[in-house]
Amino acid sequence: MTDNAFVNIDLASTITYGYKVTAEDSLGNISLSAGPISAQPGSAPDVTQDPQVELFGWKQEFGVRAKVTWNTDQLSDSFVIYANEDIETGTSTKTKTGKDASVAGAVSMVTSHEVWLYNLEPQTKYYFKALSKNEIQIAGYSNVLSFTTPERIPLLISGMKISDITMTGALVDWDTTKAATTVLEYGPSTSYGKSATDVNFNVDHTFKLDNLDSGVSYNLRASVTDADGNTTVSDNYVFETPAMPIVTSVSVGTTTFDTATINWTTNVNTDSNIEYGVSTLSGTQGKADSTQIHSVTLIGLEAKTAYSFRALSKDKFGNSATSPTGSFTTQSDTQAPKIDNVQSEVTSTGAGETVKYQAVISWETDEPASSQIEYSAGISGDYAERTKEDLSLNSTHVVILPDLKPNSAYHFRIVSKDKAGNQGVSDDISLITPPKEKSLLSVILKSLEDTFSWVGRLREKWFNK
């Protein structure tokens, strides 16, 4: 191996010279040429224009990054000298305290330069300069500049919420600590199988899931990626879409002459209603509850009558389920109306000698029934009189006993008959009418009569004409 050199003198500094080198050994063998190389004698690459710095946030595999770019007027390599303290100017690779600065770069000869600085500390001020050497190792360098790396903000997911769950959809919301894109995976298992994507950078994320199947347990997770390429994956979350309501186990419970109890169950919470009728399902009774165990007692039915019915249940989303049509027959009515809450009040019309009394009798029955009162003067014995029977069937009743004598005792009983002819009779009840009120003139004359006998003759004259 022999070192050889060639010195070319008296060159012009304004001209770029190119060289290509070959070698010949003692046997006359000539090598392939090396080069060409070129340079301007005595001229260093021009790095007087300040390099540009583009900063990138923290990324797990790179830390904080910075991209430094600059241009030169001739082909040269690309190096950046940097440290987190001030550095020497020129071609030195030392800091001002004498420490070795970091060096990053590439030896390829270019005029547009780009050097990446990796694993920088977040929230730290760095000093740097660009250094470029041409092919004949003449170096150009920039001024010492500085930049401060951005804060490291971990990409975190919080506040995951699944709401507005219906049989076919759900709303999913969460937040991230920094703007990020999202891929939301979901499906009936942790293999997911379906996904929804939002390529926009947001910190508040909302997805509306549609076309889900009812009665299915779903798994979901969110994968978010920030502008620096960091990706965070959430925990797995589970929610269940409600099933369509189904009516099962329909049965007829107790029946009476005017009631029937229907029982059934549903697989989800629903309200409770029964459609019923004799020839068509024209009536509805029920409850606006929310349960899976249902019982509705139909009231006001006709005695000894065959009815058709079906259970109807609706969930909170408005989805309905009905049972097959069933039937029942009410019993014969053999029960007399029960009379309760009897009240009586004696009232009067007119005054003095013309006063008249009447008794207003009211009561209630536990089923629609007629209204009649049997009564007589005295406090016991047979009932000599009775009111005209009111055949309209009601549960509340009022009957008036007219033309009662003043200062007299009466006793009465109530008679009510239902539609089937069953008769209810109350206990015997007594009432007393007040005495007839005397006029003021009669009171005065009676007092005078006790004193003067002639007043009695005058009284007879006036009142017994």
Kinemage of the C-alpha trace (Angstrom):
@kinemage 1
@onewidth
@group {chain A} dominant
@subgroup {mainchain}
@vectorlist {calphas} color= white
{ca met a 1} P 0.000 0.000 0.000
{ca thr a 2} L 1.493 3.311 -1.048
{ca asp a 3} L 0.207 6.756 -0.144
{ca asn a 4} L 0.171 9.102 -3.086
{ca ala a 5} L -0.766 12.716 -3.375
{ca phe a 6} L -1.174 15.326 -6.034
{ca val a 7} L -0.813 18.994 -5.422
{ca asn a 8} L -2.343 21.421 -7.882
{ca ile a 9} L -1.160 24.988 -7.387
{ca asp a 10} L -1.990 28.436 -8.733
{ca leu a 11} L -5.711 27.686 -8.818
{ca ala a 12} L -8.438 30.356 -8.965
{ca ser a 13} L -10.674 30.460 -5.879
{ca thr a 14} L -13.720 31.371 -7.983
{ca ile a 15} L -13.554 28.198 -10.084
{ca thr a 16} L -14.739 24.733 -9.066
{ca tyr a 17} L -12.189 22.100 -10.095
{ca gly a 18} L -12.998 18.446 -10.698
{ca tyr a 19} L -10.580 15.530 -10.300
{ca lys a 20} L -10.578 11.876 -11.244
{ca val a 21} L -7.669 9.650 -10.091
{ca thr a 22} L -6.238 6.429 -11.547
{ca ala a 23} L -3.197 4.407 -10.453
{ca glu a 24} L -0.674 2.262 -12.397
{ca asp a 25} L 1.547 -0.386 -10.787
{ca ser a 26} L 4.997 -1.553 -11.815
{ca leu a 27} L 3.563 -4.128 -14.168
{ca gly a 28} L 1.594 -1.533 -16.025
{ca asn a 29} L -1.774 -2.441 -14.630
{ca ile a 30} L -4.057 0.628 -14.493
{ca ser a 31} L -6.799 0.880 -11.852
{ca leu a 32} L -10.338 2.010 -12.329
{ca ser a 33} L -10.684 5.707 -11.876
{ca ala a 34} L -11.788 7.151 -8.501
{ca gly a 35} L -13.977 10.183 -8.412
{ca pro a 36} L -14.724 12.521 -9.794
{ca ile a 37} L -14.446 14.903 -6.884
{ca ser a 38} L -14.755 18.644 -7.017
{ca ala a 39} L -14.081 21.692 -4.846
{ca gln a 40} L -13.474 25.351 -4.938
{ca pro a 41} L -9.968 25.946 -3.643
{ca gly a 42} L -9.941 27.720 -0.290
{ca ser a 43} L -13.775 28.178 -0.139
{ca ala a 44} L -15.707 26.635 2.779
{ca pro a 45} L -19.377 25.663 2.362
{ca asp a 46} L -21.556 28.687 3.079
{ca val a 47} L -23.733 28.071 6.196
{ca thr a 48} L -24.308 31.723 6.978
{ca gln a 49} L -28.098 31.433 6.690
{ca asp a 50} L -29.465 30.179 10.022
{ca pro a 51} L -30.617 26.540 10.012
{ca gln a 52} L -34.314 25.865 10.577
{ca val a 53} L -35.596 23.670 13.424
{ca glu a 54} L -38.846 21.696 13.478
{ca leu a 55} L -39.762 20.163 16.843
{ca phe a 56} L -41.758 16.973 17.407
{ca gly a 57} L -43.409 15.847 20.648
{ca trp a 58} L -42.343 12.914 22.724
{ca lys a 59} L -42.683 9.472 21.179
{ca gln a 60} L -41.968 6.255 23.020
{ca glu a 61} L -39.245 4.924 20.711
{ca phe a 62} L -37.627 8.287 19.888
{ca gly a 63} L -38.205 10.583 22.844
{ca val a 64} L -38.552 14.224 21.814
{ca arg a 65} L -37.219 14.848 18.287
{ca ala a 66} L -35.931 17.845 16.349
{ca lys a 67} L -35.308 18.142 12.605
{ca val a 68} L -32.583 20.630 11.618
{ca thr a 69} L -32.369 21.741 7.958
{ca trp a 70} L -30.046 24.143 6.075
{ca asn a 71} L -28.573 24.738 2.638
{ca thr a 72} L -24.997 25.162 1.383
{ca asp a 73} L -23.578 26.560 -1.825
{ca gln a 74} L -21.521 23.440 -2.549
{ca leu a 75} L -21.629 19.730 -1.928
{ca ser a 76} L -20.818 18.996 1.700
{ca asp a 77} L -21.654 16.634 4.527
{ca ser a 78} L -24.280 17.336 7.237
{ca phe a 79} L -23.596 17.475 10.990
{ca val a 80} L -25.213 19.165 13.982
{ca ile a 81} L -23.336 19.845 17.202
{ca tyr a 82} L -25.712 20.199 20.165
{ca ala a 83} L -25.924 20.142 23.961
{ca asn a 84} L -28.216 21.249 26.769
{ca glu a 85} L -25.687 23.951 27.696
{ca asp a 86} L -24.028 26.653 25.638
{ca ile a 87} L -21.453 25.411 23.066
{ca glu a 88} L -18.327 26.859 21.488
{ca thr a 89} L -18.534 28.629 18.148
{ca gly a 90} L -16.690 27.553 14.979
{ca thr a 91} L -15.860 23.926 14.292
{ca ser a 92} L -15.353 22.989 17.959
{ca thr a 93} L -17.400 20.098 19.349
{ca lys a 94} L -17.060 21.254 22.974
{ca thr a 95} L -19.369 23.100 25.300
{ca lys a 96} L -18.214 26.278 26.937
{ca thr a 97} L -17.547 24.291 30.099
{ca gly a 98} L -15.256 21.943 28.169
{ca lys a 99} L -17.594 18.993 27.921
{ca asp a 100} L -18.081 16.999 24.742
{ca ala a 101} L -21.218 18.064 22.914
{ca ser a 102} L -23.382 15.549 21.051
{ca val a 103} L -22.881 15.130 17.300
{ca ala a 104} L -25.435 13.820 14.801
{ca gly a 105} L -25.283 13.781 11.037
{ca ala a 106} L -24.386 12.060 7.756
{ca val a 107} L -21.327 12.055 5.462
{ca ser a 108} L -23.252 12.082 2.203
{ca met a 109} L -22.452 15.112 0.024
{ca val a 110} L -25.501 17.294 -0.556
{ca thr a 111} L -26.444 20.945 -0.770
{ca ser a 112} L -29.790 20.536 1.060
{ca his a 113} L -29.133 19.204 4.519
{ca glu a 114} L -31.397 17.453 7.041
{ca val a 115} L -30.322 16.038 10.376
{ca trp a 116} L -32.615 14.455 13.010
{ca leu a 117} L -31.868 14.751 16.706
{ca tyr a 118} L -33.397 11.960 18.782
{ca asn a 119} L -34.079 11.235 22.476
{ca leu a 120} L -34.030 14.858 23.529
{ca glu a 121} L -35.335 15.673 26.983
{ca pro a 122} L -38.765 17.347 27.128
{ca gln a 123} L -39.041 20.952 28.305
{ca thr a 124} L -35.272 21.487 27.875
{ca lys a 125} L -33.308 24.270 26.189
{ca tyr a 126} L -30.708 23.032 23.673
{ca tyr a 127} L -27.854 24.935 21.932
{ca phe a 128} L -26.783 23.832 18.459
{ca lys a 129} L -24.951 24.747 15.275
{ca ala a 130} L -24.726 23.246 11.783
{ca leu a 131} L -21.353 22.048 10.439
{ca ser a 132} L -20.685 21.086 6.783
{ca lys a 133} L -17.331 19.979 5.225
{ca asn a 134} L -16.792 19.741 1.510
{ca glu a 135} L -14.908 16.951 -0.279
{ca ile a 136} L -11.550 18.438 0.554
{ca gln a 137} L -12.539 18.776 4.230
{ca ile a 138} L -12.932 22.537 4.320
{ca ala a 139} L -15.655 23.196 6.940
{ca gly a 140} L -18.367 25.794 7.092
{ca tyr a 141} L -20.484 26.358 10.189
{ca ser a 142} L -23.521 28.300 11.366
{ca asn a 143} L -24.017 30.590 14.335
{ca val a 144} L -24.835 28.967 17.669
{ca leu a 145} L -28.618 28.885 17.984
{ca ser a 146} L -31.051 27.394 20.506
{ca phe a 147} L -34.458 25.785 20.817
{ca thr a 148} L -36.602 24.497 23.705
{ca thr a 149} L -38.234 21.085 23.439
{ca pro a 150} L -41.987 20.770 24.117
{ca glu a 151} L -43.521 19.380 27.266
{ca arg a 152} L -44.171 15.677 27.327
{ca ile a 153} L -47.952 15.095 27.642
{ca pro a 154} L -48.793 11.396 28.014
{ca leu a 155} L -51.668 10.278 25.798
{ca leu a 156} L -54.291 9.021 28.259
{ca ile a 157} L -57.914 7.926 27.867
{ca ser a 158} L -60.429 8.842 30.567
{ca gly a 159} L -64.153 9.176 31.208
{ca met a 160} L -65.265 6.262 29.063
{ca lys a 161} L -69.094 6.273 29.108
{ca ile a 162} L -71.594 4.101 27.258
{ca ser a 163} L -75.094 5.591 27.239
{ca asp a 164} L -78.369 5.756 25.297
{ca ile a 165} L -78.305 1.977 24.917
{ca thr a 166} L -81.168 0.685 22.794
{ca met a 167} L -81.803 -2.640 21.131
{ca thr a 168} L -79.928 -1.503 18.009
{ca gly a 169} L -77.580 1.258 19.130
{ca ala a 170} L -75.443 2.904 21.806
{ca leu a 171} L -73.553 6.160 22.346
{ca val a 172} L -69.873 5.968 23.409
{ca asp a 173} L -67.994 8.988 24.821
{ca trp a 174} L -64.512 9.529 26.271
{ca asp a 175} L -61.738 12.117 26.592
{ca thr a 176} L -58.020 12.144 25.790
{ca thr a 177} L -55.308 14.300 27.350
{ca lys a 178} L -54.271 15.528 23.912
{ca ala a 179} L -55.736 15.667 20.426
{ca ala a 180} L -55.804 12.253 18.816
{ca thr a 181} L -57.423 10.187 16.091
{ca thr a 182} L -59.464 7.128 17.055
{ca val a 183} L -60.267 3.585 16.045
{ca leu a 184} L -63.145 2.121 18.087
{ca glu a 185} L -63.368 -1.668 17.941
{ca tyr a 186} L -66.507 -3.504 19.056
{ca gly a 187} L -68.184 -6.872 18.773
{ca pro a 188} L -69.718 -9.793 20.700
{ca ser a 189} L -66.306 -10.990 21.940
{ca thr a 190} L -62.860 -9.584 22.689
{ca ser a 191} L -61.957 -10.398 19.089
{ca tyr a 192} L -64.317 -7.507 18.257
{ca gly a 193} L -64.761 -7.791 14.493
{ca lys a 194} L -66.190 -4.353 13.752
{ca ser a 195} L -64.622 -0.917 13.975
{ca ala a 196} L -65.397 2.761 13.547
{ca thr a 197} L -62.729 5.361 12.739
{ca asp a 198} L -62.378 9.102 13.250
{ca val a 199} L -59.325 10.552 11.462
{ca asn a 200} L -59.810 14.005 12.982
{ca phe a 201} L -57.692 15.069 15.951
{ca asn a 202} L -59.947 15.657 18.951
{ca val a 203} L -59.750 15.567 22.745
{ca asp a 204} L -63.501 14.884 23.099
{ca his a 205} L -64.555 11.721 21.326
{ca thr a 206} L -68.103 10.546 20.542
{ca phe a 207} L -69.207 7.545 18.522
{ca lys a 208} L -72.788 6.502 17.721
{ca leu a 209} L -72.980 2.742 17.214
{ca asp a 210} L -75.857 1.612 14.995
{ca asn a 211} L -77.202 -1.644 13.575
{ca leu a 212} L -76.456 -3.614 16.734
{ca asp a 213} L -78.288 -6.841 17.499
{ca ser a 214} L -80.780 -6.915 20.356
{ca gly a 215} L -80.115 -8.975 23.462
{ca val a 216} L -76.350 -9.212 22.823
{ca ser a 217} L -73.442 -8.494 25.180
{ca tyr a 218} L -70.932 -6.283 23.334
{ca asn a 219} L -67.212 -5.669 24.022
{ca leu a 220} L -65.471 -2.496 22.924
{ca arg a 221} L -62.135 -0.712 23.218
{ca ala a 222} L -60.717 2.527 21.875
{ca ser a 223} L -57.296 2.973 20.256
{ca val a 224} L -56.137 6.612 20.024
{ca thr a 225} L -53.088 8.045 18.232
{ca asp a 226} L -51.675 11.555 18.663
{ca ala a 227} L -49.862 13.712 16.095
{ca asp a 228} L -46.475 12.305 17.202
{ca gly a 229} L -47.579 8.742 16.469
{ca asn a 230} L -48.036 7.666 20.088
{ca thr a 231} L -50.860 5.137 20.477
{ca thr a 232} L -52.826 4.316 23.624
{ca val a 233} L -55.374 1.495 23.878
{ca ser a 234} L -58.182 1.577 26.433
{ca asp a 235} L -59.376 -1.228 28.665
{ca asn a 236} L -62.105 -3.523 27.386
{ca tyr a 237} L -65.632 -2.339 28.190
{ca val a 238} L -68.828 -4.407 28.094
{ca phe a 239} L -72.441 -3.357 27.576
{ca glu a 240} L -75.583 -5.265 26.675
{ca thr a 241} L -78.336 -4.292 24.267
{ca pro a 242} L -81.820 -5.034 25.608
{ca ala a 243} L -83.739 -7.925 24.129
{ca met a 244} L -87.107 -7.674 22.374
{ca pro a 245} L -89.858 -8.321 24.945
{ca ile a 246} L -91.389 -11.808 24.944
{ca val a 247} L -94.580 -12.755 26.827
{ca thr a 248} L -94.576 -16.200 28.465
{ca ser a 249} L -96.347 -18.244 31.170
{ca val a 250} L -99.788 -16.680 30.715
{ca ser a 251} L -102.375 -18.040 33.173
{ca val a 252} L -105.838 -17.188 34.477
{ca gly a 253} L -105.952 -16.802 38.247
{ca thr a 254} L -108.970 -16.173 40.416
{ca thr a 255} L -112.296 -15.338 38.736
{ca thr a 256} L -115.452 -13.990 40.369
{ca phe a 257} L -118.760 -12.915 38.927
{ca asp a 258} L -117.284 -9.513 37.910
{ca thr a 259} L -113.473 -9.891 38.064
{ca ala a 260} L -110.698 -12.065 36.608
{ca thr a 261} L -106.970 -12.030 37.364
{ca ile a 262} L -104.476 -12.682 34.538
{ca asn a 263} L -100.806 -13.499 35.297
{ca trp a 264} L -97.792 -13.657 32.967
{ca thr a 265} L -94.044 -13.021 32.725
{ca thr a 266} L -91.723 -11.209 30.312
{ca asn a 267} L -87.999 -11.535 29.673
{ca val a 268} L -87.404 -7.776 30.164
{ca asn a 269} L -89.100 -5.037 32.169
{ca thr a 270} L -92.356 -3.944 30.537
{ca asp a 271} L -95.723 -2.478 31.479
{ca ser a 272} L -98.796 -4.677 32.111
{ca asn a 273} L -101.980 -4.541 30.042
{ca ile a 274} L -104.794 -6.929 29.111
{ca glu a 275} L -106.939 -6.567 26.012
{ca tyr a 276} L -110.273 -8.342 26.506
{ca gly a 277} L -113.831 -8.615 25.237
{ca val a 278} L -116.766 -10.926 24.563
{ca ser a 279} L -116.811 -11.016 20.782
{ca thr a 280} L -113.862 -8.700 20.070
{ca leu a 281} L -110.954 -7.448 22.200
{ca ser a 282} L -112.563 -4.051 22.666
{ca gly a 283} L -111.479 -3.258 26.241
{ca thr a 284} L -108.120 -2.650 27.889
{ca gln a 285} L -107.140 -2.590 31.548
{ca gly a 286} L -103.676 -2.623 33.069
{ca lys a 287} L -100.863 -0.845 34.855
{ca ala a 288} L -98.044 1.479 33.741
{ca asp a 289} L -95.499 -0.428 35.808
{ca ser a 290} L -92.106 -1.787 34.740
{ca thr a 291} L -91.586 -5.394 35.748
{ca gln a 292} L -90.989 -8.921 34.480
{ca ile a 293} L -93.706 -10.494 36.669
{ca his a 294} L -97.180 -9.274 35.753
{ca ser a 295} L -100.653 -9.556 37.280
{ca val a 296} L -103.735 -7.605 36.188
{ca thr a 297} L -107.204 -7.986 37.717
{ca leu a 298} L -109.983 -7.093 35.289
{ca ile a 299} L -112.962 -5.461 37.002
{ca gly a 300} L -116.513 -4.586 35.968
{ca leu a 301} L -117.087 -7.824 34.060
{ca glu a 302} L -120.458 -9.392 33.359
{ca ala a 303} L -121.414 -12.404 35.454
{ca lys a 304} L -121.456 -15.885 33.905
{ca thr a 305} L -119.909 -14.594 30.654
{ca ala a 306} L -117.188 -16.050 28.410
{ca tyr a 307} L -114.369 -13.581 27.642
{ca ser a 308} L -111.385 -13.661 25.308
{ca phe a 309} L -108.153 -11.890 26.237
{ca arg a 310} L -104.470 -11.468 25.470
{ca ala a 311} L -101.581 -9.983 27.451
{ca leu a 312} L -99.886 -6.890 26.003
{ca ser a 313} L -96.516 -5.666 27.308
{ca lys a 314} L -94.458 -2.699 26.081
{ca asp a 315} L -90.876 -1.851 27.102
{ca lys a 316} L -89.395 1.626 27.649
{ca phe a 317} L -88.330 1.804 23.994
{ca gly a 318} L -91.901 1.286 22.757
{ca asn a 319} L -91.388 -2.321 21.630
{ca ser a 320} L -94.490 -4.460 22.208
{ca ala a 321} L -95.072 -8.152 22.764
{ca thr a 322} L -98.444 -9.935 22.909
{ca ser a 323} L -99.524 -13.358 24.056
{ca pro a 324} L -101.729 -15.767 22.124
{ca thr a 325} L -105.449 -15.217 22.742
{ca gly a 326} L -106.806 -16.972 25.847
{ca ser a 327} L -110.239 -17.226 27.446
{ca phe a 328} L -112.057 -17.398 30.790
{ca thr a 329} L -115.641 -17.414 32.052
{ca thr a 330} L -116.833 -15.351 34.983
{ca gln a 331} L -118.789 -17.007 37.762
{ca ser a 332} L -122.499 -16.622 38.504
{ca asp a 333} L -123.372 -13.639 40.694
{ca thr a 334} L -124.701 -14.958 44.025
{ca gln a 335} L -123.359 -12.211 46.248
{ca ala a 336} L -125.655 -9.475 47.539
{ca pro a 337} L -124.476 -5.884 47.386
{ca lys a 338} L -122.684 -4.748 50.544
{ca ile a 339} L -124.188 -1.554 51.991
{ca asp a 340} L -121.761 0.803 53.676
{ca asn a 341} L -121.172 4.407 54.782
{ca val a 342} L -124.845 5.135 55.559
{ca gln a 343} L -125.573 8.773 56.444
{ca ser a 344} L -128.902 10.508 57.278
{ca glu a 345} L -129.751 14.181 57.615
{ca val a 346} L -133.120 15.735 58.552
{ca thr a 347} L -133.865 18.986 56.759
{ca ser a 348} L -136.884 21.299 56.771
{ca thr a 349} L -138.805 23.550 54.436
{ca gly a 350} L -141.090 26.411 55.518
{ca ala a 351} L -141.361 27.782 59.070
{ca gly a 352} L -143.729 27.945 62.027
{ca glu a 353} L -147.003 26.128 61.593
{ca thr a 354} L -146.224 25.373 57.922
{ca val a 355} L -142.845 23.713 58.502
{ca lys a 356} L -142.257 20.348 56.778
{ca tyr a 357} L -139.464 17.814 57.466
{ca gln a 358} L -137.683 15.313 55.252
{ca ala a 359} L -134.777 12.916 55.723
{ca val a 360} L -131.979 12.667 53.168
{ca ile a 361} L -130.480 9.144 53.291
{ca ser a 362} L -127.199 8.338 51.423
{ca trp a 363} L -125.088 5.168 51.213
{ca glu a 364} L -122.620 3.238 49.074
{ca thr a 365} L -122.565 -0.283 47.688
{ca asp a 366} L -119.629 -2.393 46.582
{ca glu a 367} L -121.261 -3.034 43.204
{ca pro a 368} L -123.833 -1.236 41.066
{ca ala a 369} L -127.276 -1.730 42.609
{ca ser a 370} L -130.776 -0.229 42.865
{ca ser a 371} L -131.934 2.160 45.615
{ca gln a 372} L -134.930 1.833 47.960
{ca ile a 373} L -135.791 2.561 51.615
{ca glu a 374} L -138.383 0.851 53.811
{ca tyr a 375} L -139.468 2.938 56.819
{ca ser a 376} L -142.132 3.542 59.465
{ca ala a 377} L -142.912 5.813 62.413
{ca gly a 378} L -141.558 4.614 65.744
{ca ile a 379} L -138.301 3.000 66.661
{ca ser a 380} L -139.193 -0.617 65.878
{ca gly a 381} L -141.738 -2.832 64.208
{ca asp a 382} L -142.697 -3.475 60.645
{ca tyr a 383} L -141.996 -1.066 57.849
{ca ala a 384} L -145.308 0.448 56.829
{ca glu a 385} L -143.975 2.538 53.969
{ca arg a 386} L -141.333 2.298 51.297
{ca thr a 387} L -139.945 4.620 48.640
{ca lys a 388} L -140.278 3.913 44.969
{ca glu a 389} L -137.405 1.647 43.920
{ca asp a 390} L -134.820 3.434 41.782
{ca leu a 391} L -133.839 0.719 39.300
{ca ser a 392} L -130.768 2.517 37.956
{ca leu a 393} L -127.694 0.609 39.069
{ca asn a 394} L -125.229 2.802 40.947
{ca ser a 395} L -122.570 2.450 43.599
{ca thr a 396} L -123.521 5.687 45.367
{ca his a 397} L -127.138 6.247 46.403
{ca val a 398} L -129.352 9.076 47.718
{ca val a 399} L -133.050 8.691 48.693
{ca ile a 400} L -135.320 11.308 50.349
{ca leu a 401} L -138.038 10.425 52.891
{ca pro a 402} L -140.606 13.265 52.544
{ca asp a 403} L -143.372 14.648 54.799
{ca leu a 404} L -142.071 13.474 58.145
{ca lys a 405} L -143.908 14.631 61.263
{ca pro a 406} L -142.138 16.997 63.652
{ca asn a 407} L -140.849 15.752 66.972
{ca ser a 408} L -141.254 12.116 65.832
{ca ala a 409} L -139.116 8.990 65.785
{ca tyr a 410} L -138.720 6.915 62.617
{ca his a 411} L -136.827 3.754 61.801
{ca phe a 412} L -135.736 2.564 58.362
{ca arg a 413} L -133.611 0.119 56.449
{ca ile a 414} L -131.954 0.274 53.058
{ca val a 415} L -132.631 -2.232 50.270
{ca ser a 416} L -130.306 -2.501 47.227
{ca lys a 417} L -130.455 -5.145 44.485
{ca asp a 418} L -127.704 -5.873 41.944
{ca lys a 419} L -128.157 -6.819 38.312
{ca ala a 420} L -128.501 -10.510 39.176
{ca gly a 421} L -131.295 -9.780 41.659
{ca asn a 422} L -129.191 -10.383 44.772
{ca gln a 423} L -130.659 -8.203 47.490
{ca gly a 424} L -128.645 -6.425 50.175
{ca val a 425} L -130.432 -5.093 53.266
{ca ser a 426} L -128.959 -2.794 55.891
{ca asp a 427} L -129.458 -2.932 59.639
{ca asp a 428} L -132.418 -1.059 61.153
{ca ile a 429} L -131.551 2.624 61.644
{ca ser a 430} L -133.451 5.281 63.655
{ca leu a 431} L -133.833 9.020 63.297
{ca ile a 432} L -135.811 11.737 65.159
{ca thr a 433} L -137.331 14.838 63.633
{ca pro a 434} L -137.094 18.123 65.609
{ca pro a 435} L -140.193 19.710 67.232
{ca lys a 436} L -142.225 22.264 65.307
{ca glu a 437} L -141.034 25.786 65.948
{ca lys a 438} L -143.669 28.222 67.460
{ca ser a 439} L -144.181 31.686 66.049
{ca leu a 440} L -143.219 34.715 68.136
{ca leu a 441} L -146.900 35.849 68.318
{ca ser a 442} L -147.980 32.447 69.692
{ca val a 443} L -145.294 32.653 72.392
{ca ile a 444} L -146.464 36.175 73.434
{ca leu a 445} L -150.139 35.222 73.552
{ca lys a 446} L -149.448 32.134 75.636
{ca ser a 447} L -147.629 34.287 78.172
{ca leu a 448} L -150.507 36.794 78.355
{ca glu a 449} L -153.059 33.984 78.584
{ca asp a 450} L -151.410 32.722 81.712
{ca thr a 451} L -151.948 36.195 83.201
{ca phe a 452} L -155.247 37.425 81.749
{ca ser a 453} L -158.128 35.040 81.032
{ca trp a 454} L -159.626 37.283 78.375
{ca val a 455} L -156.528 36.750 76.252
{ca gly a 456} L -157.486 33.116 75.862
{ca arg a 457} L -160.830 34.122 74.329
{ca leu a 458} L -159.000 36.501 72.031
{ca arg a 459} L -156.581 33.739 71.050
{ca glu a 460} L -159.476 31.420 70.214
{ca lys a 461} L -161.028 34.138 68.118
{ca trp a 462} L -157.877 34.734 66.099
{ca phe a 463} L -156.580 31.205 65.678
{ca asn a 464} L -159.735 29.074 65.604
{ca lys a 465} L -161.765 30.852 62.990
